[in-house]
Amino acid sequence: MVKPMTKEILFMNCMELDFATKVELEHWIATFEEKVWTNDIMKKLSKAGLVRTTAAQVWNKENHRITRIFEYENEKAYKNCQEIIAKEIMPKAMAHYSPRMRNNRGIVFYDYRS
């Protein structure tokens, strides 16, 4: 469900997750909310300053990739959320999956919305 934007987004992280097989990718998509990104975790992240997150399956490459964009109120919110992710999400994620991950972090300097 898409909610209207009520907070400014200043800090973001774009994560790429590459999976070894299509089966592993499809399993991640089917179960990641149930096993890793639960409603309780999302509530904690929201309270810590996460404004929005979007997950997408990449279809224009010859690989098995998901992108996940996280948008935060500010750098402090990002750091607070990273603590939660490191303690509560990564151990679960790595117990079930073994994706290769890359992160790109940045400060938003241009944001066009139609």
N, C-alpha and C positions, 0 to 999 in steps of 0.2 A: 504494500500500500504506500502510495506517495503522499507525504504530508506537506503542507505549505511551509515554506522557509520562514522561520520567525527569528532566527539568529544570524548574524554575519559569520561567514566562514573565513577565517584568516589563515589557518594552517592546515595542510593536507598531507596525506601519505598515499601513494599509489603502489600497491603490492601486486607483483606477478607471481603466480604459483604455477609451476610446470609439473605435470604428472607424467610418470613413465608410460602409462597405458591409458587408453580410452576408458577401460573398465574402472580404473582408480579415479579418474576424473568424474565419471558418471556417479560413482559411489559418493564422492565428496559432495556433489551437487544434491544428491538425494538425501543425505544424512547430516550435512554440516550444521544445520540449525538444531537438530535433535541432539547431536553428540558434542558439538563444540560451541557454536554461537547461540546459546540458549536465550530464552527471554530474560532470565535472571541476569545473565552476563550483560545483555544489551541494556538492561535497566541500570546496572552499575556503571557501564561505560557512558551512558547518557548523563548520569548524575556527575560523572567525572569531567564532562565537557565535550563528549562526542556529539556532533550536531547531525551527522548523516553518514551512512555507509552504503555503498552500492557494490554488488557483485555481478560480474558478467562473464559468460563463457566466450572466449575468443574463437572466432570462426574463420578468420582470414589468414591463418597461418597453418603450416603443416606440423602442428604439435597439439598437445593436450594442455591448454592453458586457461586459467581463470585470472581475471583482474579484479582487484578489490580496492575501492577508493574509500578512504576514511577522511572525513572533514571535521575539523575541531574548531572550537571557539578561539583558541590561542595556543601558544607553545606550551604553556603550563598545563592546559587540558590534554594536549598530546602526551606530555610526560606522565601525567596521572594515569591516562589510559594505557600507556605502555607498561606501567607497573602491573595493572590488572591483567593485561594480555600475557605478560611474561609469567605471572604466577598461576593464572586460572585457565588460560586458553592454550598456550603453547604446549604444556605437558599433555593435554588431552589430544590436541591436534597431531602431535608427533607420535602418540601412541597408536593412532589409527591410520595415519597417512605419512608419506615421506616425499612431499613435493620439494622441488628446488624453488627457493624463494628469493625474490629481489624486491627491494624497497626503494622508492624515490620519494623524498620528503621535500616540501616546499612551502613558501609563503605566497598566498594568493595576491597577485598584483593586477589581475584583470579578470573580470567576471561578467560576461554578457549573458543576460537572460531575456528571452523573448516572451 
